[in-house]
Amino acid sequence: MSQILMAIAAIFGGLAVAGGAFASHALKAQLSERALDIFETGIKYQMYHALALLLVSLLLTRATTGQGLLNATGILFIVGVVIFSGSLYALSLTGIKWLGAITPLGGVALIMGWVVLVIAASKVSFTGNS
């Protein structure tokens, strides 16, 4: 699972960089300032959680117990990014307002990922620990 999470983290990170460049160059002239801000918020949260997902994947390589909690954290981060950032991208590019109603569901998944990571901090053992 750690390799899958690492690959997804790399994909999210790469797409965030590409999306940021796309926003600064191609979208700047096409979108309103508000729509561009919304798109950039999606980019920021995607990159933050790409890095968090990378950390989770690395923790999994050293964990001897509690891997299920780390896996759950990773899954919640993935679902959260797809829903949170994805809905912001769609909202900014289409202007369809009801897409903004989906965004909080992604936010809840991201928050739950962090909550599960806090729980994992007290449950996970790592190689080399006594």
C-alpha positions as a Markdown table, in Angstrom:
| # | Residue | x | y | z |
|---|---|---|---|---|
| 1 | Met | 0.0 | 0.0 | 0.0 |
| 2 | Ser | 2.9 | 2.4 | 0.7 |
| 3 | Gln | 4.0 | 2.3 | -2.9 |
| 4 | Ile | 0.5 | 3.0 | -4.1 |
| 5 | Leu | 0.1 | 6.0 | -1.8 |
| 6 | Met | 3.6 | 7.2 | -2.8 |
| 7 | Ala | 2.6 | 7.0 | -6.5 |
| 8 | Ile | -0.6 | 8.8 | -5.9 |
| 9 | Ala | 1.2 | 11.5 | -3.9 |
| 10 | Ala | 3.6 | 12.0 | -6.8 |
| 11 | Ile | 0.7 | 12.2 | -9.2 |
| 12 | Phe | -1.1 | 14.7 | -7.0 |
| 13 | Gly | 2.1 | 16.8 | -6.6 |
| 14 | Gly | 2.9 | 16.8 | -10.3 |
| 15 | Leu | -0.6 | 17.7 | -11.3 |
| 16 | Ala | -0.6 | 20.5 | -8.7 |
| 17 | Val | 2.5 | 22.0 | -10.2 |
| 18 | Ala | 1.1 | 21.7 | -13.7 |
| 19 | Gly | -2.3 | 23.1 | -12.6 |
| 20 | Gly | -0.6 | 26.0 | -10.9 |
| 21 | Ala | 1.4 | 26.8 | -14.1 |
| 22 | Phe | -1.8 | 26.4 | -16.2 |
| 23 | Ala | -3.7 | 28.8 | -13.9 |
| 24 | Ser | -0.9 | 31.4 | -14.0 |
| 25 | His | -0.5 | 31.4 | -17.7 |
| 26 | Ala | -3.6 | 30.0 | -19.6 |
| 27 | Leu | -6.4 | 30.7 | -17.1 |
| 28 | Lys | -5.3 | 34.1 | -15.9 |
| 29 | Ala | -6.8 | 35.8 | -19.0 |
| 30 | Gln | -9.8 | 33.5 | -19.1 |
| 31 | Leu | -11.2 | 33.5 | -15.5 |
| 32 | Ser | -12.4 | 36.2 | -13.2 |
| 33 | Glu | -10.1 | 37.0 | -10.2 |
| 34 | Arg | -12.6 | 35.2 | -7.9 |
| 35 | Ala | -12.6 | 32.0 | -10.1 |
| 36 | Leu | -8.8 | 32.1 | -10.3 |
| 37 | Asp | -8.6 | 32.3 | -6.5 |
| 38 | Ile | -11.0 | 29.3 | -6.2 |
| 39 | Phe | -8.8 | 27.3 | -8.6 |
| 40 | Glu | -5.6 | 28.2 | -6.8 |
| 41 | Thr | -7.2 | 27.2 | -3.4 |
| 42 | Gly | -7.8 | 23.7 | -5.0 |
| 43 | Ile | -4.1 | 23.7 | -6.1 |
| 44 | Lys | -2.8 | 24.6 | -2.6 |
| 45 | Tyr | -4.8 | 22.0 | -0.8 |
| 46 | Gln | -3.9 | 19.4 | -3.4 |
| 47 | Met | -0.2 | 20.1 | -2.9 |
| 48 | Tyr | -0.4 | 20.2 | 0.9 |
| 49 | His | -2.1 | 16.8 | 0.8 |
| 50 | Ala | 0.3 | 15.4 | -1.8 |
| 51 | Leu | 3.1 | 16.0 | 0.7 |
| 52 | Ala | 1.0 | 14.7 | 3.6 |
| 53 | Leu | 0.3 | 11.5 | 1.6 |
| 54 | Leu | 3.9 | 11.1 | 0.8 |
| 55 | Leu | 4.7 | 11.3 | 4.5 |
| 56 | Val | 2.0 | 8.7 | 5.2 |
| 57 | Ser | 3.5 | 6.4 | 2.6 |
| 58 | Leu | 6.9 | 6.7 | 4.2 |
| 59 | Leu | 5.6 | 6.1 | 7.6 |
| 60 | Leu | 4.0 | 2.9 | 6.3 |
| 61 | Thr | 7.4 | 1.6 | 5.2 |
| 62 | Arg | 8.6 | 1.7 | 8.8 |
| 63 | Ala | 5.4 | 0.8 | 10.7 |
| 64 | Thr | 5.3 | -2.6 | 12.4 |
| 65 | Thr | 1.8 | -2.0 | 13.9 |
| 66 | Gly | -1.1 | 0.3 | 13.1 |
| 67 | Gln | -0.8 | 0.1 | 9.3 |
| 68 | Gly | -4.6 | 0.1 | 9.0 |
| 69 | Leu | -4.8 | 3.5 | 10.5 |
| 70 | Leu | -2.1 | 4.9 | 8.2 |
| 71 | Asn | -3.9 | 3.3 | 5.2 |
| 72 | Ala | -7.1 | 4.9 | 6.3 |
| 73 | Thr | -5.4 | 8.2 | 6.6 |
| 74 | Gly | -4.1 | 7.9 | 3.1 |
| 75 | Ile | -7.4 | 6.9 | 1.6 |
| 76 | Leu | -9.1 | 9.8 | 3.4 |
| 77 | Phe | -6.5 | 12.2 | 2.0 |
| 78 | Ile | -7.0 | 10.8 | -1.5 |
| 79 | Val | -10.8 | 11.0 | -1.4 |
| 80 | Gly | -10.6 | 14.5 | 0.2 |
| 81 | Val | -8.3 | 15.8 | -2.6 |
| 82 | Val | -10.4 | 14.4 | -5.3 |
| 83 | Ile | -13.6 | 15.8 | -3.9 |
| 84 | Phe | -12.3 | 19.1 | -2.4 |
| 85 | Ser | -9.9 | 20.2 | -5.0 |
| 86 | Gly | -11.8 | 18.6 | -7.9 |
| 87 | Ser | -15.0 | 20.4 | -7.0 |
| 88 | Leu | -13.1 | 23.7 | -6.8 |
| 89 | Tyr | -11.5 | 23.2 | -10.2 |
| 90 | Ala | -14.9 | 22.3 | -11.7 |
| 91 | Leu | -16.6 | 25.3 | -10.0 |
| 92 | Ser | -13.9 | 27.8 | -11.2 |
| 93 | Leu | -13.9 | 26.5 | -14.7 |
| 94 | Thr | -17.6 | 26.1 | -15.3 |
| 95 | Gly | -19.1 | 28.6 | -12.9 |
| 96 | Ile | -21.8 | 26.0 | -11.9 |
| 97 | Lys | -22.5 | 27.2 | -8.3 |
| 98 | Trp | -24.0 | 24.0 | -6.9 |
| 99 | Leu | -20.5 | 22.4 | -7.3 |
| 100 | Gly | -19.5 | 24.5 | -4.3 |
| 101 | Ala | -21.9 | 22.5 | -2.2 |
| 102 | Ile | -19.8 | 19.4 | -2.8 |
| 103 | Thr | -16.5 | 21.0 | -1.6 |
| 104 | Pro | -17.2 | 20.6 | 2.2 |
| 105 | Leu | -17.6 | 16.9 | 1.8 |
| 106 | Gly | -14.0 | 16.8 | 0.6 |
| 107 | Gly | -13.0 | 19.1 | 3.4 |
| 108 | Val | -14.5 | 16.7 | 5.9 |
| 109 | Ala | -12.5 | 13.8 | 4.4 |
| 110 | Leu | -9.3 | 15.8 | 4.6 |
| 111 | Ile | -10.0 | 16.7 | 8.3 |
| 112 | Met | -10.9 | 13.1 | 9.1 |
| 113 | Gly | -7.6 | 12.1 | 7.5 |
| 114 | Trp | -5.8 | 14.3 | 10.0 |
| 115 | Val | -7.9 | 13.0 | 12.9 |
| 116 | Val | -7.0 | 9.4 | 12.0 |
| 117 | Leu | -3.4 | 10.4 | 11.7 |
| 118 | Val | -3.5 | 11.8 | 15.3 |
| 119 | Ile | -5.0 | 8.5 | 16.4 |
| 120 | Ala | -2.3 | 6.6 | 14.5 |
| 121 | Ala | 0.4 | 8.6 | 16.3 |
| 122 | Ser | -0.5 | 6.9 | 19.5 |
| 123 | Lys | -1.0 | 3.4 | 18.0 |
| 124 | Val | 1.7 | 2.9 | 15.4 |
| 125 | Ser | 5.0 | 1.3 | 16.2 |
| 126 | Phe | 8.0 | 1.6 | 14.0 |
| 127 | Thr | 11.0 | -0.5 | 13.2 |
| 128 | Gly | 13.8 | 0.3 | 15.5 |
| 129 | Asn | 11.6 | 1.4 | 18.4 |
| 130 | Ser | 11.6 | -0.6 | 21.6 |
